[in-house]
Amino acid sequence: MERIDASVLDLQEKVVSINRVSKTVKGGRIMKFSALIVVGNGDGIVGYGIGKAAEVPEAIRKGVEDARKNLVRISMKGTTIPHETVGSFGAARVLMRPAAPGTGVIAGGAVRAVLEAAGIKDIRTKSLRSRNPGNVVAATVAGLASVRTVAQAAKIRGIDEKDILG
């Protein structure tokens, strides 16, 4: 997998969820915040990260740093994906199907954030099993990373594109 340099990209950030977590110690409860962030350039590069801190802005900053370290390039066919795929992570499954131009992004909250950051304009999705935003985001990114165009599949197999298409 290729290494993507985040410093040269113009990345937009989206906060998917902010969660308040507490730890009980002898003196009482200690409150902290966890932020799930998705970053993307709107042209096929997307990543996600989690930041934890005592203050919300600091948690978001840490999440953005983490997301910039975990960028992946996804294959696109125009404004959609080349073929149907199911991404999975933990108990989460995300079904993604290509859609005709003009359809728009048919997706729920966490999945929508990833798709919009990646620059996908037309797609139909269904989130299955888990509703945990962290796992749903990870499943979406895993599914998008597994998608291949016909040219990429032909190159991997060492055959001509016409042989794949029939």
Phi and psi restraints in degrees (value plus and minus 20) as a CYANA .aco file:
   2 GLU   PHI     -95.4   -55.4
   2 GLU   PSI     130.4   170.4
   3 ARG   PHI    -111.5   -71.5
   3 ARG   PSI     106.6   146.6
   4 ILE   PHI    -124.3   -84.3
   4 ILE   PSI     107.0   147.0
   5 ASP   PHI    -104.8   -64.8
   5 ASP   PSI      92.0   132.0
   6 ALA   PHI     -93.6   -53.6
   6 ALA   PSI     -39.7     0.3
   7 SER   PHI     -89.7   -49.7
   7 SER   PSI     -46.1    -6.1
   8 VAL   PHI    -112.6   -72.6
   8 VAL   PSI     -27.2    12.8
   9 LEU   PHI    -114.5   -74.5
   9 LEU   PSI     128.0   168.0
  10 ASP   PHI    -115.3   -75.3
  10 ASP   PSI      73.3   113.3
  11 LEU   PHI    -116.1   -76.1
  11 LEU   PSI     117.5   157.5
  12 GLN   PHI    -121.6   -81.6
  12 GLN   PSI     124.7   164.7
  13 GLU   PHI    -129.9   -89.9
  13 GLU   PSI     121.8   161.8
  14 LYS   PHI    -152.1  -112.1
  14 LYS   PSI     110.4   150.4
  15 VAL   PHI    -107.8   -67.8
  15 VAL   PSI      96.8   136.8
  16 VAL   PHI    -103.9   -63.9
  16 VAL   PSI     -69.0   -29.0
  17 SER   PHI    -173.6  -133.6
  17 SER   PSI     129.4   169.4
  18 ILE   PHI    -144.1  -104.1
  18 ILE   PSI     108.5   148.5
  19 ASN   PHI    -143.7  -103.7
  19 ASN   PSI     112.1   152.1
  20 ARG   PHI    -110.9   -70.9
  20 ARG   PSI     105.2   145.2
  21 VAL   PHI    -138.7   -98.7
  21 VAL   PSI     129.5   169.5
  22 SER   PHI    -150.6  -110.6
  22 SER   PSI     128.2   168.2
  23 LYS   PHI    -142.8  -102.8
  23 LYS   PSI     108.3   148.3
  24 THR   PHI    -112.4   -72.4
  24 THR   PSI     103.6   143.6
  25 VAL   PHI    -141.9  -101.9
  25 VAL   PSI     159.6   199.6
  26 LYS   PHI     -75.9   -35.9
  26 LYS   PSI     -58.1   -18.1
  27 GLY   PHI    -105.1   -65.1
  27 GLY   PSI     -21.6    18.4
  28 GLY   PHI     113.3   153.3
  28 GLY   PSI    -173.1  -133.1
  29 ARG   PHI    -120.1   -80.1
  29 ARG   PSI     120.4   160.4
  30 ILE   PHI    -128.3   -88.3
  30 ILE   PSI      99.1   139.1
  31 MET   PHI    -114.2   -74.2
  31 MET   PSI     115.1   155.1
  32 LYS   PHI    -156.9  -116.9
  32 LYS   PSI     151.7   191.7
  33 PHE   PHI    -145.8  -105.8
  33 PHE   PSI     123.2   163.2
  34 SER   PHI    -139.6   -99.6
  34 SER   PSI     110.1   150.1
  35 ALA   PHI    -141.9  -101.9
  35 ALA   PSI     109.3   149.3
  36 LEU   PHI    -121.0   -81.0
  36 LEU   PSI     100.0   140.0
  37 ILE   PHI    -141.9  -101.9
  37 ILE   PSI     120.6   160.6
  38 VAL   PHI    -138.2   -98.2
  38 VAL   PSI     113.0   153.0
  39 VAL   PHI    -143.2  -103.2
  39 VAL   PSI     129.5   169.5
  40 GLY   PHI    -184.9  -144.9
  40 GLY   PSI     140.4   180.4
  41 ASN   PHI    -119.2   -79.2
  41 ASN   PSI     -19.6    20.4
  42 GLY   PHI      55.6    95.6
  42 GLY   PSI      -8.2    31.8
  43 ASP   PHI    -162.6  -122.6
  43 ASP   PSI      22.0    62.0
  44 GLY   PHI      77.5   117.5
  44 GLY   PSI     -14.6    25.4
  45 ILE   PHI    -141.4  -101.4
  45 ILE   PSI     109.5   149.5
  46 VAL   PHI    -167.0  -127.0
  46 VAL   PSI     133.6   173.6
  47 GLY   PHI    -177.5  -137.5
  47 GLY   PSI     141.6   181.6
  48 TYR   PHI    -157.6  -117.6
  48 TYR   PSI     136.5   176.5
  49 GLY   PHI    -175.9  -135.9
  49 GLY   PSI     142.0   182.0
  50 ILE   PHI    -142.5  -102.5
  50 ILE   PSI     113.4   153.4
  51 GLY   PHI    -144.4  -104.4
  51 GLY   PSI     120.0   160.0
  52 LYS   PHI    -148.2  -108.2
  52 LYS   PSI     113.9   153.9
  53 ALA   PHI    -182.7  -142.7
  53 ALA   PSI     152.4   192.4
  54 ALA   PHI     -93.7   -53.7
  54 ALA   PSI     -45.4    -5.4
  55 GLU   PHI    -138.5   -98.5
  55 GLU   PSI     127.3   167.3
  56 VAL   PHI     -81.5   -41.5
  56 VAL   PSI     -69.1   -29.1
  57 PRO   PHI     -80.0   -40.0
  57 PRO   PSI     -56.9   -16.9
  58 GLU   PHI     -87.5   -47.5
  58 GLU   PSI     -58.8   -18.8
  59 ALA   PHI     -83.9   -43.9
  59 ALA   PSI     -60.6   -20.6
  60 ILE   PHI     -84.5   -44.5
  60 ILE   PSI     -64.6   -24.6
  61 ARG   PHI     -79.9   -39.9
  61 ARG   PSI     -63.3   -23.3
  62 LYS   PHI     -85.6   -45.6
  62 LYS   PSI     -57.4   -17.4
  63 GLY   PHI     -84.0   -44.0
  63 GLY   PSI     -59.9   -19.9
  64 VAL   PHI     -84.8   -44.8
  64 VAL   PSI     -63.0   -23.0
  65 GLU   PHI     -78.6   -38.6
  65 GLU   PSI     -64.9   -24.9
  66 ASP   PHI     -84.3   -44.3
  66 ASP   PSI     -61.7   -21.7
  67 ALA   PHI     -84.7   -44.7
  67 ALA   PSI     -58.1   -18.1
  68 ARG   PHI     -85.8   -45.8
  68 ARG   PSI     -43.0    -3.0
  69 LYS   PHI    -103.6   -63.6
  69 LYS   PSI     -35.4     4.6
  70 ASN   PHI    -140.3  -100.3
  70 ASN   PSI      30.4    70.4
  71 LEU   PHI    -105.7   -65.7
  71 LEU   PSI     122.1   162.1
  72 VAL   PHI    -149.9  -109.9
  72 VAL   PSI     128.3   168.3
  73 ARG   PHI    -116.1   -76.1
  73 ARG   PSI     113.5   153.5
  74 ILE   PHI    -133.6   -93.6
  74 ILE   PSI     129.7   169.7
  75 SER   PHI    -105.7   -65.7
  75 SER   PSI     113.8   153.8
  76 MET   PHI    -147.7  -107.7
  76 MET   PSI     132.9   172.9
  77 LYS   PHI    -142.6  -102.6
  77 LYS   PSI      73.5   113.5
  78 GLY   PHI      52.2    92.2
  78 GLY   PSI    -138.9   -98.9
  79 THR   PHI    -125.1   -85.1
  79 THR   PSI     -10.8    29.2
  80 THR   PHI    -151.4  -111.4
  80 THR   PSI    -187.6  -147.6
  81 ILE   PHI    -120.9   -80.9
  81 ILE   PSI     136.5   176.5
  82 PRO   PHI     -88.1   -48.1
  82 PRO   PSI     -51.5   -11.5
  83 HIS   PHI    -175.3  -135.3
  83 HIS   PSI     148.4   188.4
  84 GLU   PHI     -88.2   -48.2
  84 GLU   PSI     125.1   165.1
  85 THR   PHI    -171.2  -131.2
  85 THR   PSI     138.3   178.3
  86 VAL   PHI    -144.0  -104.0
  86 VAL   PSI      98.7   138.7
  87 GLY   PHI    -114.3   -74.3
  87 GLY   PSI     122.2   162.2
  88 SER   PHI    -157.4  -117.4
  88 SER   PSI     125.7   165.7
  89 PHE   PHI    -177.2  -137.2
  89 PHE   PSI     103.5   143.5
  90 GLY   PHI      40.7    80.7
  90 GLY   PSI    -151.1  -111.1
  91 ALA   PHI    -109.8   -69.8
  91 ALA   PSI     -27.4    12.6
  92 ALA   PHI    -100.1   -60.1
  92 ALA   PSI     118.6   158.6
  93 ARG   PHI    -151.1  -111.1
  93 ARG   PSI     115.8   155.8
  94 VAL   PHI    -147.9  -107.9
  94 VAL   PSI      96.4   136.4
  95 LEU   PHI    -108.7   -68.7
  95 LEU   PSI     106.2   146.2
  96 MET   PHI    -145.8  -105.8
  96 MET   PSI     109.0   149.0
  97 ARG   PHI    -145.5  -105.5
  97 ARG   PSI     119.3   159.3
  98 PRO   PHI     -84.1   -44.1
  98 PRO   PSI     133.7   173.7
  99 ALA   PHI    -155.2  -115.2
  99 ALA   PSI     137.6   177.6
 100 ALA   PHI     -88.4   -48.4
 100 ALA   PSI     132.0   172.0
 101 PRO   PHI     -75.9   -35.9
 101 PRO   PSI     115.9   155.9
 102 GLY   PHI      77.5   117.5
 102 GLY   PSI     -28.5    11.5
 103 THR   PHI     -89.2   -49.2
 103 THR   PSI     -61.5   -21.5
 104 GLY   PHI      71.8   111.8
 104 GLY   PSI    -196.4  -156.4
 105 VAL   PHI    -114.8   -74.8
 105 VAL   PSI      88.8   128.8
 106 ILE   PHI    -120.2   -80.2
 106 ILE   PSI      75.9   115.9
 107 ALA   PHI    -180.4  -140.4
 107 ALA   PSI     138.6   178.6
 108 GLY   PHI    -102.0   -62.0
 108 GLY   PSI    -196.6  -156.6
 109 GLY   PHI     -71.8   -31.8
 109 GLY   PSI     -82.6   -42.6
 110 ALA   PHI     -87.4   -47.4
 110 ALA   PSI     -61.0   -21.0
 111 VAL   PHI     -87.2   -47.2
 111 VAL   PSI     -62.1   -22.1
 112 ARG   PHI     -79.0   -39.0
 112 ARG   PSI     -61.8   -21.8
 113 ALA   PHI     -80.1   -40.1
 113 ALA   PSI     -62.9   -22.9
 114 VAL   PHI     -86.6   -46.6
 114 VAL   PSI     -66.4   -26.4
 115 LEU   PHI     -85.2   -45.2
 115 LEU   PSI     -60.4   -20.4
 116 GLU   PHI     -88.7   -48.7
 116 GLU   PSI     -58.4   -18.4
 117 ALA   PHI     -86.1   -46.1
 117 ALA   PSI     -53.4   -13.4
 118 ALA   PHI     -96.6   -56.6
 118 ALA   PSI     -40.5    -0.5
 119 GLY   PHI      75.2   115.2
 119 GLY   PSI      -4.6    35.4
 120 ILE   PHI    -102.2   -62.2
 120 ILE   PSI     107.0   147.0
 121 LYS   PHI    -123.2   -83.2
 121 LYS   PSI     -49.0    -9.0
 122 ASP   PHI    -149.5  -109.5
 122 ASP   PSI      91.5   131.5
 123 ILE   PHI    -183.9  -143.9
 123 ILE   PSI     130.7   170.7
 124 ARG   PHI    -137.0   -97.0
 124 ARG   PSI     112.2   152.2
 125 THR   PHI    -154.6  -114.6
 125 THR   PSI     139.7   179.7
 126 LYS   PHI    -163.9  -123.9
 126 LYS   PSI     104.0   144.0
 127 SER   PHI    -108.2   -68.2
 127 SER   PSI     106.6   146.6
 128 LEU   PHI    -135.7   -95.7
 128 LEU   PSI     131.5   171.5
 129 ARG   PHI      44.8    84.8
 129 ARG   PSI    -118.0   -78.0
 130 SER   PHI     -94.8   -54.8
 130 SER   PSI     127.2   167.2
 131 ARG   PHI    -131.4   -91.4
 131 ARG   PSI     -15.7    24.3
 132 ASN   PHI     -83.9   -43.9
 132 ASN   PSI      97.6   137.6
 133 PRO   PHI     -77.4   -37.4
 133 PRO   PSI     -58.3   -18.3
 134 GLY   PHI     -81.6   -41.6
 134 GLY   PSI     -66.4   -26.4
 135 ASN   PHI     -91.4   -51.4
 135 ASN   PSI     -55.0   -15.0
 136 VAL   PHI     -86.1   -46.1
 136 VAL   PSI     -62.4   -22.4
 137 VAL   PHI     -83.4   -43.4
 137 VAL   PSI     -65.7   -25.7
 138 ALA   PHI     -82.9   -42.9
 138 ALA   PSI     -59.6   -19.6
 139 ALA   PHI     -85.9   -45.9
 139 ALA   PSI     -59.5   -19.5
 140 THR   PHI     -83.7   -43.7
 140 THR   PSI     -66.7   -26.7
 141 VAL   PHI     -84.6   -44.6
 141 VAL   PSI     -60.2   -20.2
 142 ALA   PHI     -83.2   -43.2
 142 ALA   PSI     -61.7   -21.7
 143 GLY   PHI     -84.9   -44.9
 143 GLY   PSI     -63.9   -23.9
 144 LEU   PHI     -86.0   -46.0
 144 LEU   PSI     -56.6   -16.6
 145 ALA   PHI     -88.2   -48.2
 145 ALA   PSI     -44.7    -4.7
 146 SER   PHI    -104.3   -64.3
 146 SER   PSI     -29.7    10.3
 147 VAL   PHI     -94.9   -54.9
 147 VAL   PSI     117.6   157.6
 148 ARG   PHI    -148.3  -108.3
 148 ARG   PSI     123.8   163.8
 149 THR   PHI    -102.0   -62.0
 149 THR   PSI     150.1   190.1
 150 VAL   PHI     -82.2   -42.2
 150 VAL   PSI     -60.7   -20.7
 151 ALA   PHI     -83.9   -43.9
 151 ALA   PSI     -61.4   -21.4
 152 GLN   PHI     -86.1   -46.1
 152 GLN   PSI     -62.5   -22.5
 153 ALA   PHI     -83.9   -43.9
 153 ALA   PSI     -61.2   -21.2
 154 ALA   PHI     -84.5   -44.5
 154 ALA   PSI     -60.7   -20.7
 155 LYS   PHI     -85.2   -45.2
 155 LYS   PSI     -62.7   -22.7
 156 ILE   PHI     -82.6   -42.6
 156 ILE   PSI     -62.6   -22.6
 157 ARG   PHI    -100.1   -60.1
 157 ARG   PSI     -36.2     3.8
 158 GLY   PHI      55.4    95.4
 158 GLY   PSI      10.5    50.5
 159 ILE   PHI    -146.7  -106.7
 159 ILE   PSI     155.8   195.8
 160 ASP   PHI    -102.3   -62.3
 160 ASP   PSI     131.0   171.0
 161 GLU   PHI     -79.8   -39.8
 161 GLU   PSI     -55.5   -15.5
 162 LYS   PHI     -83.0   -43.0
 162 LYS   PSI     -51.8   -11.8
 163 ASP   PHI     -87.4   -47.4
 163 ASP   PSI     -52.8   -12.8
 164 ILE   PHI     -93.6   -53.6
 164 ILE   PSI     -64.6   -24.6
 165 LEU   PHI     -94.1   -54.1
 165 LEU   PSI     -41.6    -1.6
